[in-house]
Amino acid sequence: METLRVSGKSRPNAVAGAIAALIRTEGQLEVQAIGPAAVNQAVKALAIARSYLEGDHLDLTAQPAFVKLDLESEERTALKFVVLAHTPVR
C-alpha cells in the first residue's frame, strides 16, 4: 500500500491529486500526518480528492488511526488515514 506523507506546508490540491490518482490505480493508500497543521492539510486534501473522483463514479472512505514512527532516531506519533475506494450509493 502506497503511503503519502503530508506536512503542514503541503498544498491540499496537490495532495488531493495524488490521492485521487492512487485511488484510481491502486484502490487504496495510506496518508500520514504529524502535528495539527499537517492533519488539517491532510483532511482538506481528502475532502478535495472526493470531488476529483466524482467524474469517475468513485468515492473514498478514510479510517483514522494513530501510528508510531521512528524519525531521526526519535519516536513520533502520527495520525494515519487508511483510504479505500468504493462506488457511491445513488
PDB file of N, CA, C and O in Angstrom:
ATOM      1  N   MET A   1       0.853  -1.165   0.000  1.00  0.00           N
ATOM      2  CA  MET A   1       0.000   0.000   0.000  1.00  0.00           C
ATOM      3  C   MET A   1       0.905   1.235   0.000  1.00  0.00           C
ATOM      4  O   MET A   1       1.838   1.338   0.796  1.00  0.00           O
ATOM      5  N   GLU A   2       0.613   2.153  -0.893  1.00  0.00           N
ATOM      6  CA  GLU A   2       1.374   3.393  -1.025  1.00  0.00           C
ATOM      7  C   GLU A   2       1.097   4.302   0.165  1.00  0.00           C
ATOM      8  O   GLU A   2      -0.032   4.360   0.654  1.00  0.00           O
ATOM      9  N   THR A   3       2.125   5.017   0.636  1.00  0.00           N
ATOM     10  CA  THR A   3       1.982   5.932   1.751  1.00  0.00           C
ATOM     11  C   THR A   3       2.331   7.343   1.304  1.00  0.00           C
ATOM     12  O   THR A   3       3.401   7.577   0.741  1.00  0.00           O
ATOM     13  N   LEU A   4       1.428   8.279   1.556  1.00  0.00           N
ATOM     14  CA  LEU A   4       1.687   9.693   1.307  1.00  0.00           C
ATOM     15  C   LEU A   4       1.914  10.357   2.649  1.00  0.00           C
ATOM     16  O   LEU A   4       1.132  10.163   3.580  1.00  0.00           O
ATOM     17  N   ARG A   5       2.974  11.136   2.757  1.00  0.00           N
ATOM     18  CA  ARG A   5       3.231  11.894   3.980  1.00  0.00           C
ATOM     19  C   ARG A   5       2.897  13.349   3.710  1.00  0.00           C
ATOM     20  O   ARG A   5       3.363  13.937   2.734  1.00  0.00           O
ATOM     21  N   VAL A   6       2.091  13.918   4.579  1.00  0.00           N
ATOM     22  CA  VAL A   6       1.618  15.287   4.421  1.00  0.00           C
ATOM     23  C   VAL A   6       2.240  16.143   5.518  1.00  0.00           C
ATOM     24  O   VAL A   6       2.276  15.744   6.682  1.00  0.00           O
ATOM     25  N   SER A   7       2.727  17.319   5.141  1.00  0.00           N
ATOM     26  CA  SER A   7       3.269  18.256   6.127  1.00  0.00           C
ATOM     27  C   SER A   7       2.317  19.433   6.265  1.00  0.00           C
ATOM     28  O   SER A   7       1.347  19.555   5.515  1.00  0.00           O
ATOM     29  N   GLY A   8       2.596  20.275   7.205  1.00  0.00           N
ATOM     30  CA  GLY A   8       1.786  21.463   7.406  1.00  0.00           C
ATOM     31  C   GLY A   8       1.895  22.448   6.250  1.00  0.00           C
ATOM     32  O   GLY A   8       1.054  23.335   6.106  1.00  0.00           O
ATOM     33  N   LYS A   9       2.927  22.296   5.429  1.00  0.00           N
ATOM     34  CA  LYS A   9       3.130  23.191   4.292  1.00  0.00           C
ATOM     35  C   LYS A   9       2.694  22.563   2.974  1.00  0.00           C
ATOM     36  O   LYS A   9       2.837  23.183   1.920  1.00  0.00           O
ATOM     37  N   SER A  10       2.163  21.341   3.017  1.00  0.00           N
ATOM     38  CA  SER A  10       1.695  20.677   1.800  1.00  0.00           C
ATOM     39  C   SER A  10       0.507  21.435   1.227  1.00  0.00           C
ATOM     40  O   SER A  10      -0.322  21.966   1.966  1.00  0.00           O
ATOM     41  N   ARG A  11       0.434  21.479  -0.099  1.00  0.00           N
ATOM     42  CA  ARG A  11      -0.696  22.121  -0.771  1.00  0.00           C
ATOM     43  C   ARG A  11      -1.828  21.100  -0.899  1.00  0.00           C
ATOM     44  O   ARG A  11      -1.649  20.070  -1.550  1.00  0.00           O
ATOM     45  N   PRO A  12      -2.985  21.363  -0.294  1.00  0.00           N
ATOM     46  CA  PRO A  12      -4.085  20.393  -0.310  1.00  0.00           C
ATOM     47  C   PRO A  12      -4.506  19.955  -1.717  1.00  0.00           C
ATOM     48  O   PRO A  12      -4.824  18.783  -1.919  1.00  0.00           O
ATOM     49  N   ASN A  13      -4.514  20.872  -2.694  1.00  0.00           N
ATOM     50  CA  ASN A  13      -4.905  20.490  -4.054  1.00  0.00           C
ATOM     51  C   ASN A  13      -3.922  19.501  -4.666  1.00  0.00           C
ATOM     52  O   ASN A  13      -4.330  18.575  -5.365  1.00  0.00           O
ATOM     53  N   ALA A  14      -2.638  19.688  -4.410  1.00  0.00           N
ATOM     54  CA  ALA A  14      -1.626  18.767  -4.933  1.00  0.00           C
ATOM     55  C   ALA A  14      -1.745  17.396  -4.273  1.00  0.00           C
ATOM     56  O   ALA A  14      -1.678  16.365  -4.942  1.00  0.00           O
ATOM     57  N   VAL A  15      -1.922  17.398  -2.957  1.00  0.00           N
ATOM     58  CA  VAL A  15      -2.085  16.129  -2.236  1.00  0.00           C
ATOM     59  C   VAL A  15      -3.363  15.433  -2.700  1.00  0.00           C
ATOM     60  O   VAL A  15      -3.375  14.213  -2.867  1.00  0.00           O
ATOM     61  N   ALA A  16      -4.438  16.196  -2.910  1.00  0.00           N
ATOM     62  CA  ALA A  16      -5.702  15.628  -3.378  1.00  0.00           C
ATOM     63  C   ALA A  16      -5.526  14.962  -4.743  1.00  0.00           C
ATOM     64  O   ALA A  16      -6.087  13.894  -4.989  1.00  0.00           O
ATOM     65  N   GLY A  17      -4.752  15.587  -5.627  1.00  0.00           N
ATOM     66  CA  GLY A  17      -4.482  14.986  -6.929  1.00  0.00           C
ATOM     67  C   GLY A  17      -3.753  13.663  -6.803  1.00  0.00           C
ATOM     68  O   GLY A  17      -4.058  12.710  -7.521  1.00  0.00           O
ATOM     69  N   ALA A  18      -2.787  13.597  -5.890  1.00  0.00           N
ATOM     70  CA  ALA A  18      -2.054  12.351  -5.660  1.00  0.00           C
ATOM     71  C   ALA A  18      -2.969  11.283  -5.065  1.00  0.00           C
ATOM     72  O   ALA A  18      -2.900  10.116  -5.452  1.00  0.00           O
ATOM     73  N   ILE A  19      -3.823  11.682  -4.127  1.00  0.00           N
ATOM     74  CA  ILE A  19      -4.777  10.737  -3.529  1.00  0.00           C
ATOM     75  C   ILE A  19      -5.704  10.185  -4.602  1.00  0.00           C
ATOM     76  O   ILE A  19      -5.903   8.973  -4.689  1.00  0.00           O
ATOM     77  N   ALA A  20      -6.275  11.071  -5.423  1.00  0.00           N
ATOM     78  CA  ALA A  20      -7.203  10.632  -6.472  1.00  0.00           C
ATOM     79  C   ALA A  20      -6.517   9.699  -7.453  1.00  0.00           C
ATOM     80  O   ALA A  20      -7.101   8.696  -7.863  1.00  0.00           O
ATOM     81  N   ALA A  21      -5.286  10.013  -7.835  1.00  0.00           N
ATOM     82  CA  ALA A  21      -4.554   9.158  -8.777  1.00  0.00           C
ATOM     83  C   ALA A  21      -4.322   7.768  -8.190  1.00  0.00           C
ATOM     84  O   ALA A  21      -4.491   6.766  -8.883  1.00  0.00           O
ATOM     85  N   LEU A  22      -3.939   7.705  -6.921  1.00  0.00           N
ATOM     86  CA  LEU A  22      -3.702   6.400  -6.291  1.00  0.00           C
ATOM     87  C   LEU A  22      -4.998   5.630  -6.081  1.00  0.00           C
ATOM     88  O   LEU A  22      -5.011   4.406  -6.207  1.00  0.00           O
ATOM     89  N   ILE A  23      -6.070   6.314  -5.769  1.00  0.00           N
ATOM     90  CA  ILE A  23      -7.364   5.636  -5.626  1.00  0.00           C
ATOM     91  C   ILE A  23      -7.766   5.027  -6.973  1.00  0.00           C
ATOM     92  O   ILE A  23      -8.249   3.896  -7.027  1.00  0.00           O
ATOM     93  N   ARG A  24      -7.566   5.776  -8.050  1.00  0.00           N
ATOM     94  CA  ARG A  24      -7.922   5.270  -9.381  1.00  0.00           C
ATOM     95  C   ARG A  24      -7.089   4.050  -9.766  1.00  0.00           C
ATOM     96  O   ARG A  24      -7.615   3.101 -10.348  1.00  0.00           O
ATOM     97  N   THR A  25      -5.799   4.067  -9.447  1.00  0.00           N
ATOM     98  CA  THR A  25      -4.913   2.983  -9.899  1.00  0.00           C
ATOM     99  C   THR A  25      -4.792   1.835  -8.910  1.00  0.00           C
ATOM    100  O   THR A  25      -4.791   0.669  -9.303  1.00  0.00           O
ATOM    101  N   GLU A  26      -4.689   2.165  -7.620  1.00  0.00           N
ATOM    102  CA  GLU A  26      -4.447   1.138  -6.604  1.00  0.00           C
ATOM    103  C   GLU A  26      -5.699   0.763  -5.812  1.00  0.00           C
ATOM    104  O   GLU A  26      -5.828  -0.364  -5.334  1.00  0.00           O
ATOM    105  N   GLY A  27      -6.625   1.727  -5.678  1.00  0.00           N
ATOM    106  CA  GLY A  27      -7.837   1.472  -4.909  1.00  0.00           C
ATOM    107  C   GLY A  27      -7.681   1.688  -3.423  1.00  0.00           C
ATOM    108  O   GLY A  27      -8.652   1.589  -2.674  1.00  0.00           O
ATOM    109  N   GLN A  28      -6.454   1.985  -2.982  1.00  0.00           N
ATOM    110  CA  GLN A  28      -6.207   2.213  -1.557  1.00  0.00           C
ATOM    111  C   GLN A  28      -4.881   2.930  -1.377  1.00  0.00           C
ATOM    112  O   GLN A  28      -4.021   2.900  -2.258  1.00  0.00           O
ATOM    113  N   LEU A  29      -4.724   3.571  -0.236  1.00  0.00           N
ATOM    114  CA  LEU A  29      -3.466   4.210   0.126  1.00  0.00           C
ATOM    115  C   LEU A  29      -3.520   4.575   1.590  1.00  0.00           C
ATOM    116  O   LEU A  29      -4.558   4.446   2.239  1.00  0.00           O
ATOM    117  N   GLU A  30      -2.390   5.032   2.105  1.00  0.00           N
ATOM    118  CA  GLU A  30      -2.314   5.497   3.483  1.00  0.00           C
ATOM    119  C   GLU A  30      -1.783   6.925   3.450  1.00  0.00           C
ATOM    120  O   GLU A  30      -0.823   7.219   2.737  1.00  0.00           O
ATOM    121  N   VAL A  31      -2.402   7.808   4.218  1.00  0.00           N
ATOM    122  CA  VAL A  31      -1.963   9.190   4.347  1.00  0.00           C
ATOM    123  C   VAL A  31      -1.496   9.370   5.784  1.00  0.00           C
ATOM    124  O   VAL A  31      -2.235   9.055   6.717  1.00  0.00           O
ATOM    125  N   GLN A  32      -0.270   9.875   5.978  1.00  0.00           N
ATOM    126  CA  GLN A  32       0.268  10.088   7.324  1.00  0.00           C
ATOM    127  C   GLN A  32       0.528  11.572   7.542  1.00  0.00           C
ATOM    128  O   GLN A  32       0.971  12.275   6.633  1.00  0.00           O
ATOM    129  N   ALA A  33       0.250  12.040   8.747  1.00  0.00           N
ATOM    130  CA  ALA A  33       0.467  13.437   9.102  1.00  0.00           C
ATOM    131  C   ALA A  33       0.887  13.531  10.556  1.00  0.00           C
ATOM    132  O   ALA A  33       0.331  12.853  11.421  1.00  0.00           O
ATOM    133  N   ILE A  34       1.884  14.387  10.821  1.00  0.00           N
ATOM    134  CA  ILE A  34       2.353  14.622  12.183  1.00  0.00           C
ATOM    135  C   ILE A  34       2.103  16.081  12.522  1.00  0.00           C
ATOM    136  O   ILE A  34       2.622  16.975  11.854  1.00  0.00           O
ATOM    137  N   GLY A  35       1.312  16.323  13.553  1.00  0.00           N
ATOM    138  CA  GLY A  35       1.046  17.681  14.009  1.00  0.00           C
ATOM    139  C   GLY A  35      -0.263  18.223  13.477  1.00  0.00           C
ATOM    140  O   GLY A  35      -0.766  17.762  12.452  1.00  0.00           O
ATOM    141  N   PRO A  36      -0.817  19.211  14.180  1.00  0.00           N
ATOM    142  CA  PRO A  36      -2.133  19.723  13.821  1.00  0.00           C
ATOM    143  C   PRO A  36      -2.195  20.380  12.441  1.00  0.00           C
ATOM    144  O   PRO A  36      -3.195  20.223  11.741  1.00  0.00           O
ATOM    145  N   ALA A  37      -1.165  21.104  12.036  1.00  0.00           N
ATOM    146  CA  ALA A  37      -1.183  21.746  10.721  1.00  0.00           C
ATOM    147  C   ALA A  37      -1.175  20.698   9.606  1.00  0.00           C
ATOM    148  O   ALA A  37      -1.869  20.855   8.602  1.00  0.00           O
ATOM    149  N   ALA A  38      -0.403  19.647   9.777  1.00  0.00           N
ATOM    150  CA  ALA A  38      -0.331  18.583   8.775  1.00  0.00           C
ATOM    151  C   ALA A  38      -1.649  17.811   8.700  1.00  0.00           C
ATOM    152  O   ALA A  38      -2.108  17.468   7.611  1.00  0.00           O
ATOM    153  N   VAL A  39      -2.251  17.541   9.852  1.00  0.00           N
ATOM    154  CA  VAL A  39      -3.542  16.841   9.871  1.00  0.00           C
ATOM    155  C   VAL A  39      -4.604  17.696   9.180  1.00  0.00           C
ATOM    156  O   VAL A  39      -5.439  17.175   8.440  1.00  0.00           O
ATOM    157  N   ASN A  40      -4.572  18.998   9.420  1.00  0.00           N
ATOM    158  CA  ASN A  40      -5.510  19.909   8.771  1.00  0.00           C
ATOM    159  C   ASN A  40      -5.356  19.841   7.244  1.00  0.00           C
ATOM    160  O   ASN A  40      -6.353  19.748   6.527  1.00  0.00           O
ATOM    161  N   GLN A  41      -4.132  19.884   6.754  1.00  0.00           N
ATOM    162  CA  GLN A  41      -3.896  19.827   5.307  1.00  0.00           C
ATOM    163  C   GLN A  41      -4.335  18.474   4.744  1.00  0.00           C
ATOM    164  O   GLN A  41      -4.878  18.410   3.641  1.00  0.00           O
ATOM    165  N   ALA A  42      -4.107  17.409   5.482  1.00  0.00           N
ATOM    166  CA  ALA A  42      -4.492  16.074   5.023  1.00  0.00           C
ATOM    167  C   ALA A  42      -6.008  15.937   4.915  1.00  0.00           C
ATOM    168  O   ALA A  42      -6.515  15.381   3.941  1.00  0.00           O
ATOM    169  N   VAL A  43      -6.727  16.439   5.906  1.00  0.00           N
ATOM    170  CA  VAL A  43      -8.192  16.346   5.884  1.00  0.00           C
ATOM    171  C   VAL A  43      -8.758  17.176   4.741  1.00  0.00           C
ATOM    172  O   VAL A  43      -9.686  16.740   4.059  1.00  0.00           O
ATOM    173  N   LYS A  44      -8.203  18.377   4.522  1.00  0.00           N
ATOM    174  CA  LYS A  44      -8.649  19.185   3.390  1.00  0.00           C
ATOM    175  C   LYS A  44      -8.393  18.453   2.075  1.00  0.00           C
ATOM    176  O   LYS A  44      -9.239  18.465   1.181  1.00  0.00           O
ATOM    177  N   ALA A  45      -7.230  17.817   1.957  1.00  0.00           N
ATOM    178  CA  ALA A  45      -6.892  17.083   0.736  1.00  0.00           C
ATOM    179  C   ALA A  45      -7.857  15.922   0.504  1.00  0.00           C
ATOM    180  O   ALA A  45      -8.245  15.664  -0.636  1.00  0.00           O
ATOM    181  N   LEU A  46      -8.243  15.228   1.553  1.00  0.00           N
ATOM    182  CA  LEU A  46      -9.198  14.128   1.407  1.00  0.00           C
ATOM    183  C   LEU A  46     -10.542  14.639   0.913  1.00  0.00           C
ATOM    184  O   LEU A  46     -11.167  14.015   0.056  1.00  0.00           O
ATOM    185  N   ALA A  47     -10.990  15.768   1.446  1.00  0.00           N
ATOM    186  CA  ALA A  47     -12.266  16.340   1.007  1.00  0.00           C
ATOM    187  C   ALA A  47     -12.198  16.765  -0.463  1.00  0.00           C
ATOM    188  O   ALA A  47     -13.141  16.535  -1.220  1.00  0.00           O
ATOM    189  N   ILE A  48     -11.096  17.378  -0.861  1.00  0.00           N
ATOM    190  CA  ILE A  48     -10.929  17.803  -2.252  1.00  0.00           C
ATOM    191  C   ILE A  48     -10.838  16.590  -3.178  1.00  0.00           C
ATOM    192  O   ILE A  48     -11.399  16.602  -4.274  1.00  0.00           O
ATOM    193  N   ALA A  49     -10.141  15.552  -2.745  1.00  0.00           N
ATOM    194  CA  ALA A  49      -9.990  14.343  -3.567  1.00  0.00           C
ATOM    195  C   ALA A  49     -11.337  13.719  -3.881  1.00  0.00           C
ATOM    196  O   ALA A  49     -11.525  13.172  -4.968  1.00  0.00           O
ATOM    197  N   ARG A  50     -12.273  13.790  -2.953  1.00  0.00           N
ATOM    198  CA  ARG A  50     -13.611  13.242  -3.217  1.00  0.00           C
ATOM    199  C   ARG A  50     -14.238  13.915  -4.426  1.00  0.00           C
ATOM    200  O   ARG A  50     -14.869  13.253  -5.249  1.00  0.00           O
ATOM    201  N   SER A  51     -14.069  15.228  -4.537  1.00  0.00           N
ATOM    202  CA  SER A  51     -14.649  15.924  -5.693  1.00  0.00           C
ATOM    203  C   SER A  51     -13.913  15.557  -6.973  1.00  0.00           C
ATOM    204  O   SER A  51     -14.526  15.508  -8.039  1.00  0.00           O
ATOM    205  N   TYR A  52     -12.600  15.297  -6.890  1.00  0.00           N
ATOM    206  CA  TYR A  52     -11.840  14.888  -8.071  1.00  0.00           C
ATOM    207  C   TYR A  52     -12.298  13.522  -8.588  1.00  0.00           C
ATOM    208  O   TYR A  52     -12.172  13.238  -9.779  1.00  0.00           O
ATOM    209  N   LEU A  53     -12.824  12.683  -7.707  1.00  0.00           N
ATOM    210  CA  LEU A  53     -13.200  11.322  -8.079  1.00  0.00           C
ATOM    211  C   LEU A  53     -14.642  11.201  -8.560  1.00  0.00           C
ATOM    212  O   LEU A  53     -15.028  10.152  -9.076  1.00  0.00           O
ATOM    213  N   GLU A  54     -15.448  12.252  -8.401  1.00  0.00           N
ATOM    214  CA  GLU A  54     -16.862  12.188  -8.784  1.00  0.00           C
ATOM    215  C   GLU A  54     -17.054  11.797 -10.244  1.00  0.00           C
ATOM    216  O   GLU A  54     -17.926  10.985 -10.552  1.00  0.00           O
ATOM    217  N   GLY A  55     -16.256  12.361 -11.147  1.00  0.00           N
ATOM    218  CA  GLY A  55     -16.378  12.071 -12.577  1.00  0.00           C
ATOM    219  C   GLY A  55     -16.084  10.627 -12.924  1.00  0.00           C
ATOM    220  O   GLY A  55     -16.528  10.131 -13.959  1.00  0.00           O
ATOM    221  N   ASP A  56     -15.334   9.944 -12.058  1.00  0.00           N
ATOM    222  CA  ASP A  56     -15.006   8.528 -12.262  1.00  0.00           C
ATOM    223  C   ASP A  56     -15.997   7.611 -11.551  1.00  0.00           C
ATOM    224  O   ASP A  56     -15.824   6.392 -11.541  1.00  0.00           O
ATOM    225  N   HIS A  57     -17.034   8.196 -10.958  1.00  0.00           N
ATOM    226  CA  HIS A  57     -18.035   7.454 -10.175  1.00  0.00           C
ATOM    227  C   HIS A  57     -17.371   6.650  -9.058  1.00  0.00           C
ATOM    228  O   HIS A  57     -17.712   5.494  -8.806  1.00  0.00           O
ATOM    229  N   LEU A  58     -16.413   7.299  -8.400  1.00  0.00           N
ATOM    230  CA  LEU A  58     -15.731   6.710  -7.255  1.00  0.00           C
ATOM    231  C   LEU A  58     -15.888   7.632  -6.058  1.00  0.00           C
ATOM    232  O   LEU A  58     -16.085   8.838  -6.206  1.00  0.00           O
ATOM    233  N   ASP A  59     -15.800   7.051  -4.881  1.00  0.00           N
ATOM    234  CA  ASP A  59     -15.751   7.808  -3.641  1.00  0.00           C
ATOM    235  C   ASP A  59     -14.694   7.157  -2.775  1.00  0.00           C
ATOM    236  O   ASP A  59     -14.158   6.108  -3.130  1.00  0.00           O
ATOM    237  N   LEU A  60     -14.393   7.764  -1.652  1.00  0.00           N
ATOM    238  CA  LEU A  60     -13.397   7.177  -0.756  1.00  0.00           C
ATOM    239  C   LEU A  60     -13.898   7.208   0.667  1.00  0.00           C
ATOM    240  O   LEU A  60     -14.748   8.016   1.042  1.00  0.00           O
ATOM    241  N   THR A  61     -13.348   6.310   1.441  1.00  0.00           N
ATOM    242  CA  THR A  61     -13.558   6.333   2.885  1.00  0.00           C
ATOM    243  C   THR A  61     -12.181   6.421   3.521  1.00  0.00           C
ATOM    244  O   THR A  61     -11.204   5.912   2.971  1.00  0.00           O
ATOM    245  N   ALA A  62     -12.103   7.060   4.667  1.00  0.00           N
ATOM    246  CA  ALA A  62     -10.837   7.213   5.373  1.00  0.00           C
ATOM    247  C   ALA A  62     -11.017   6.755   6.812  1.00  0.00           C
ATOM    248  O   ALA A  62     -11.890   7.242   7.531  1.00  0.00           O
ATOM    249  N   GLN A  63     -10.184   5.818   7.217  1.00  0.00           N
ATOM    250  CA  GLN A  63     -10.230   5.300   8.586  1.00  0.00           C
ATOM    251  C   GLN A  63      -9.029   5.860   9.346  1.00  0.00           C
ATOM    252  O   GLN A  63      -7.894   5.485   9.052  1.00  0.00           O
ATOM    253  N   PRO A  64      -9.254   6.749  10.318  1.00  0.00           N
ATOM    254  CA  PRO A  64      -8.133   7.325  11.062  1.00  0.00           C
ATOM    255  C   PRO A  64      -7.630   6.381  12.149  1.00  0.00           C
ATOM    256  O   PRO A  64      -8.392   5.615  12.739  1.00  0.00           O
ATOM    257  N   ALA A  65      -6.322   6.460  12.394  1.00  0.00           N
ATOM    258  CA  ALA A  65      -5.700   5.680  13.463  1.00  0.00           C
ATOM    259  C   ALA A  65      -4.371   6.344  13.824  1.00  0.00           C
ATOM    260  O   ALA A  65      -3.826   7.124  13.043  1.00  0.00           O
ATOM    261  N   PHE A  66      -3.865   6.031  14.996  1.00  0.00           N
ATOM    262  CA  PHE A  66      -2.552   6.521  15.400  1.00  0.00           C
ATOM    263  C   PHE A  66      -1.499   5.507  15.004  1.00  0.00           C
ATOM    264  O   PHE A  66      -1.758   4.303  14.996  1.00  0.00           O
ATOM    265  N   VAL A  67      -0.304   5.992  14.675  1.00  0.00           N
ATOM    266  CA  VAL A  67       0.819   5.124  14.342  1.00  0.00           C
ATOM    267  C   VAL A  67       2.087   5.767  14.906  1.00  0.00           C
ATOM    268  O   VAL A  67       2.241   6.988  14.877  1.00  0.00           O
ATOM    269  N   LYS A  68       2.987   4.933  15.418  1.00  0.00           N
ATOM    270  CA  LYS A  68       4.267   5.430  15.919  1.00  0.00           C
ATOM    271  C   LYS A  68       5.299   5.312  14.808  1.00  0.00           C
ATOM    272  O   LYS A  68       5.441   4.256  14.192  1.00  0.00           O
ATOM    273  N   LEU A  69       6.021   6.407  14.555  1.00  0.00           N
ATOM    274  CA  LEU A  69       7.037   6.449  13.515  1.00  0.00           C
ATOM    275  C   LEU A  69       8.388   6.763  14.132  1.00  0.00           C
ATOM    276  O   LEU A  69       8.470   7.539  15.085  1.00  0.00           O
ATOM    277  N   ASP A  70       9.450   6.168  13.597  1.00  0.00           N
ATOM    278  CA  ASP A  70      10.810   6.496  14.018  1.00  0.00           C
ATOM    279  C   ASP A  70      11.389   7.466  12.994  1.00  0.00           C
ATOM    280  O   ASP A  70      11.689   7.086  11.862  1.00  0.00           O
ATOM    281  N   LEU A  71      11.542   8.715  13.403  1.00  0.00           N
ATOM    282  CA  LEU A  71      12.083   9.754  12.535  1.00  0.00           C
ATOM    283  C   LEU A  71      13.309  10.362  13.188  1.00  0.00           C
ATOM    284  O   LEU A  71      13.231  10.898  14.294  1.00  0.00           O
ATOM    285  N   GLU A  72      14.439  10.280  12.506  1.00  0.00           N
ATOM    286  CA  GLU A  72      15.686  10.857  13.011  1.00  0.00           C
ATOM    287  C   GLU A  72      15.979  10.396  14.438  1.00  0.00           C
ATOM    288  O   GLU A  72      16.237  11.216  15.319  1.00  0.00           O
ATOM    289  N   SER A  73      15.937   9.093  14.659  1.00  0.00           N
ATOM    290  CA  SER A  73      16.180   8.466  15.964  1.00  0.00           C
ATOM    291  C   SER A  73      15.243   8.963  17.055  1.00  0.00           C
ATOM    292  O   SER A  73      15.594   8.939  18.235  1.00  0.00           O
ATOM    293  N   GLU A  74      14.082   9.404  16.677  1.00  0.00           N
ATOM    294  CA  GLU A  74      13.096   9.878  17.641  1.00  0.00           C
ATOM    295  C   GLU A  74      11.752   9.253  17.292  1.00  0.00           C
ATOM    296  O   GLU A  74      11.355   9.225  16.128  1.00  0.00           O
ATOM    297  N   GLU A  75      11.057   8.754  18.305  1.00  0.00           N
ATOM    298  CA  GLU A  75       9.733   8.180  18.068  1.00  0.00           C
ATOM    299  C   GLU A  75       8.691   9.288  18.104  1.00  0.00           C
ATOM    300  O   GLU A  75       8.619  10.058  19.062  1.00  0.00           O
ATOM    301  N   ARG A  76       7.881   9.360  17.043  1.00  0.00           N
ATOM    302  CA  ARG A  76       6.827  10.367  16.937  1.00  0.00           C
ATOM    303  C   ARG A  76       5.506   9.657  16.704  1.00  0.00           C
ATOM    304  O   ARG A  76       5.464   8.592  16.088  1.00  0.00           O
ATOM    305  N   THR A  77       4.434  10.248  17.197  1.00  0.00           N
ATOM    306  CA  THR A  77       3.102   9.719  16.952  1.00  0.00           C
ATOM    307  C   THR A  77       2.486  10.498  15.793  1.00  0.00           C
ATOM    308  O   THR A  77       2.436  11.728  15.805  1.00  0.00           O
ATOM    309  N   ALA A  78       2.024   9.760  14.805  1.00  0.00           N
ATOM    310  CA  ALA A  78       1.390  10.375  13.641  1.00  0.00           C
ATOM    311  C   ALA A  78      -0.064   9.926  13.584  1.00  0.00           C
ATOM    312  O   ALA A  78      -0.454   8.923  14.183  1.00  0.00           O
ATOM    313  N   LEU A  79      -0.838  10.685  12.858  1.00  0.00           N
ATOM    314  CA  LEU A  79      -2.195  10.262  12.547  1.00  0.00           C
ATOM    315  C   LEU A  79      -2.146   9.700  11.144  1.00  0.00           C
ATOM    316  O   LEU A  79      -1.629  10.343  10.230  1.00  0.00           O
ATOM    317  N   LYS A  80      -2.679   8.505  10.970  1.00  0.00           N
ATOM    318  CA  LYS A  80      -2.719   7.931   9.628  1.00  0.00           C
ATOM    319  C   LYS A  80      -4.171   7.734   9.232  1.00  0.00           C
ATOM    320  O   LYS A  80      -5.038   7.475  10.066  1.00  0.00           O
ATOM    321  N   PHE A  81      -4.408   7.861   7.944  1.00  0.00           N
ATOM    322  CA  PHE A  81      -5.721   7.603   7.376  1.00  0.00           C
ATOM    323  C   PHE A  81      -5.551   6.484   6.366  1.00  0.00           C
ATOM    324  O   PHE A  81      -4.819   6.639   5.388  1.00  0.00           O
ATOM    325  N   VAL A  82      -6.212   5.369   6.587  1.00  0.00           N
ATOM    326  CA  VAL A  82      -6.248   4.311   5.582  1.00  0.00           C
ATOM    327  C   VAL A  82      -7.407   4.677   4.660  1.00  0.00           C
ATOM    328  O   VAL A  82      -8.562   4.722   5.085  1.00  0.00           O
ATOM    329  N   VAL A  83      -7.089   4.934   3.409  1.00  0.00           N
ATOM    330  CA  VAL A  83      -8.049   5.447   2.444  1.00  0.00           C
ATOM    331  C   VAL A  83      -8.391   4.342   1.450  1.00  0.00           C
ATOM    332  O   VAL A  83      -7.503   3.766   0.820  1.00  0.00           O
ATOM    333  N   LEU A  84      -9.668   4.053   1.315  1.00  0.00           N
ATOM    334  CA  LEU A  84     -10.145   2.984   0.434  1.00  0.00           C
ATOM    335  C   LEU A  84     -11.153   3.536  -0.557  1.00  0.00           C
ATOM    336  O   LEU A  84     -11.940   4.426  -0.233  1.00  0.00           O
ATOM    337  N   ALA A  85     -11.118   2.999  -1.764  1.00  0.00           N
ATOM    338  CA  ALA A  85     -12.078   3.392  -2.808  1.00  0.00           C
ATOM    339  C   ALA A  85     -13.355   2.588  -2.671  1.00  0.00           C
ATOM    340  O   ALA A  85     -13.340   1.442  -2.222  1.00  0.00           O
ATOM    341  N   HIS A  86     -14.451   3.198  -3.060  1.00  0.00           N
ATOM    342  CA  HIS A  86     -15.707   2.470  -3.177  1.00  0.00           C
ATOM    343  C   HIS A  86     -16.604   3.199  -4.166  1.00  0.00           C
ATOM    344  O   HIS A  86     -16.377   4.365  -4.489  1.00  0.00           O
ATOM    345  N   THR A  87     -17.607   2.509  -4.634  1.00  0.00           N
ATOM    346  CA  THR A  87     -18.584   3.101  -5.541  1.00  0.00           C
ATOM    347  C   THR A  87     -19.682   3.726  -4.705  1.00  0.00           C
ATOM    348  O   THR A  87     -20.261   3.052  -3.853  1.00  0.00           O
ATOM    349  N   PRO A  88     -19.988   5.002  -4.926  1.00  0.00           N
ATOM    350  CA  PRO A  88     -21.011   5.648  -4.096  1.00  0.00           C
ATOM    351  C   PRO A  88     -22.394   5.046  -4.337  1.00  0.00           C
ATOM    352  O   PRO A  88     -22.718   4.596  -5.436  1.00  0.00           O
ATOM    353  N   VAL A  89     -23.186   5.055  -3.285  1.00  0.00           N
ATOM    354  CA  VAL A  89     -24.587   4.575  -3.381  1.00  0.00           C
ATOM    355  C   VAL A  89     -25.407   5.728  -3.911  1.00  0.00           C
ATOM    356  O   VAL A  89     -25.294   6.855  -3.430  1.00  0.00           O
ATOM    357  N   ARG A  90     -26.229   5.445  -4.898  1.00  0.00           N
ATOM    358  CA  ARG A  90     -27.042   6.507  -5.502  1.00  0.00           C
ATOM    359  C   ARG A  90     -28.488   6.341  -5.164  1.00  0.00           C
ATOM    360  O   ARG A  90     -29.318   7.146  -5.588  1.00  0.00           O
TER     361      ARG A  90
END
